[in-house]
Amino acid sequence: MSLTVIGVIPARLGSTRLPRKVLREIAGRPMICHVYERARKAADLSEVLVATDALEVVETCRRFGIPAVMTSPDHPSGTDRVWEVAQTRAADVYVNIQGDYPLITVGHLHRLVEPFHARPDTQVSTLRIRATPAEVANPNAVKVVCDAAGRALYFSRHPVPYDRDGAGALHYKHVGLYAYRRAALEAFHRLPRSPLELAESLEQLRLLENGIPIVVVETDEPTIAVETEEELRAVEAYLAARRS
């Protein structure tokens, strides 16, 4: 069955660790341009647009020919911003593409959308990748554990599972891209923030605590979520190496 899938890139300027990061230049263009241009190559997406609460972001997008819409400044998360877009754009699936993923690939997006074709009961999907030892120990790299059917059991900033006997447990890092059926997106928006969500500062736990399953698909394509100056430089170095 054919699905209409819209990609939404929530973008705000108020990042605490790296202010104005979506407009920071990488290889001569704002980060948001790299995210949009890579996402637009995905055949799985019918449409891609930026959703922001900052006029400066809208103006930057227009300068580069990127469709962008203004949304409420009161949204507590990017997912809530995606829900506002869903009020005026009908689709079967909405993909939340983080504005700080300038190395996102067509493969990431295909893997993200695939479960909605293969498993019609899929409500939400996301990605995981094998974690390095440094990532396992890093609370900023979110870990995920799944059941035998590939559904998320838990997301945590702590190393899960805990390798008590040092037997070499596999650890997976969560890649923070999501796809939602409209009903699941609405449920997220309407549900109150949950205890585990508040404890870990991880919004996806709101869904799990309320019985909404998340299908987790493995990818072998690494990517970088730009949260720091060091990560910004790492992306610049990667792109420079690709050009040489």
N, C-alpha and C positions, 0 to 999 in steps of 0.2 A: 504494500500500500504506500502510495506517495505521501510524504509528510511535508508540510510547510514549516521550515525551521528558520527562525530569526535570531541573528547574533546581535547581542547588545553589549557595548563596551561602556560600563559605568566609569566615569572619570571625574575626580574632584581634585581640588588644589590643596586641600587641608591635610595632607599626609603629615604625620608627626615626625617620623624618622627621616624622611627625605621630602621636605616641602616642595610643592609644585612639580613633583616628579614626572607627571604625565606630559609636561611641557619641556622637560629637560632635553637638551639636544643629544642625539646619538647619531654619529656619522652625518652631521649636518642637518638633521631633521628632528622635530619633536618626537618623543617616545610614542605618543599616541598615533602618529603616522605609521610607524613600524607595525604596531599592533593591528591597526585597521588594514593595512595593505596585505599583511600575511593572512588575516582572517578572510579577507575578500577573495582569496584564491581558493577557498574551500568550496567545492561543488555541493557539499551537504547543506550549505547555508543559502537560503533564498534571498536574504537581505542582511546587511550589516550596518549598524549605525552607532554613534556615540551618544550617550545620555549623561548630561552633566548639570550641575547647578551654577556653573561659572561662565559668564558671558565671554571671558577671555578664551576659554576652551572652545566655545562655539565659533568664535571669530577665527581662531587658529585652524580649526577644522575646515571652515569655509574657504580659507586661503589655500588649503591643500585639496579642495574638492571632496571633502569627507562629509557625508550627511551627519548632522548632529541636531539634537533636540534639547531644549531646556527642561529641567525637571525640578521638583521641589527641593529647597535647601534643607528640609527637615528630615530627610530619610536617614535612618541610623545605619544602613548598610547598602552596598551596591545591589544586592538582591532586591531590596525594596524599590530601588530605582528601576530595575528591570520590570518589576510589577507595574509601575506607573506607565512604562512604555507599552506594556501588554494591554492597557486600557484602550489604546487607540490603534493597535496593530494586531490583527487576528493571526494566530499561528497555532500549529499543533504542539510545537516545542520551542522553548526560548533558551538560548545559550547565553550564559553569563560569562563574558570574556573579560578577564581582569585587565585593566588598562596599564598594568605594570608588567605584562608578559610580552616584551618586544621580540622574543624568539619563539613565539607560538608557531606551530606548524600545521599544515593541512592534515597531517597524520593525527595530531592531537585531536583536532576537531572531528575527524572521521570516527576515531575510536570513541569519542564522547557521544556522538549521535547514534552510532551503530546499535546499541541496546534497544532503542525505541523501535527499530525495524525488526530485530531478532526476537525481542521479548515484549509483546504488546502491553503487558502489565507494568512495564517500567514507568516509574513516576519521576525519578531523579537519577542522574548519572554523574559520575566524576571519574578522575583518573588517579592512578598510583604508579610509582616507579621504585625500583630497588633503591634503598637508602644506603649511603656510604656510612662508615663508622662515625665520621664527623657529624653527619646529619642526624644519626641516631641520638647523639649526645646533645644536639642543638635544639633548645626549646622553640626556636623560631622555625624549625623544620617540623611540620606537623606529621605525625605518624598515623597510620591507619591499619586496623586489623579487620579481616573479613571472614564470613562463614564459607562453607564449602560451595555455596552457589554464587559466590562473588558479591554478596551484599555486605555492606559495612556493619561491623559490630560496634566499633568505637573509633573515634579520632582523639588523639592526645598529643600534647607537647612533650610528654614523658616518653621514654623508650617502652613501647608496647609491641609485642609481648616482652615481659621481663625475662631475660635469659638467666634464670637462677643458677643452673649448673654449668653455664658456659658452653653449652652444646652447639652453639652457632645458630641460634634462631634467626629466621629471615625477618628483616624489618623493611617496611615499605613507607616511602614518603608520599604524602598526599600532594597531588598537583591541583592547585586551587582553581580549576575550571569546572563549571557545572552546566548541566542541561536539565530543564524542568518541563513537565507537562503543565498546562495552564492551572489545573486544579491544585497541583503541589506548590506551584509558585504562589497562588492565592493563599493557601494554607500557611505557608511560611510567613507571609506578610501579616496575616491576621492573628497568628498565635503569639502569645507573650513570650518574651525572652525566658529561657528555661534555666533551671539551676546548674546543669552541667555546662551549658553554653556560657553562662556567666563565670563559672569556675575556671574554665579553660580558655575563655575568650575565643570560642570557635562557634560561629553561627550555625554550622551544619548539624551540631548536636541538638538543636531545637527540633529538627525533623526526626532524628532517631528517638528522642525522648517522647515524641508524640506518635510513634508507631508508623512513621512514613519511611519506607525503606529506600536506601541509596545503593544503586548498583555501581560497583567500583571496577573499572576496566584498567588492566595493566598496559602501560606503554614502555617502550625501551628508548624513547626519544627524550633526552634530558632537555630541560628548559630552565630559565632563571626568572624568578619573581624579583624585580628590582626594588629593594627596600632600603639599601644603603649606598653610599658613594662607592664602596668597594665593588658592589654588584653592578653598579652602573659602569664602572671601568671594565669589569669583566665582560660585559656585553659589548662594549666598544672594541675591546681587544678581539673578541670572537668575530665580530663583523669585519674588522680590519684584516684579520687573517683570511677570511673568506674572499675578500677583494683582492688579496695579493697573489 
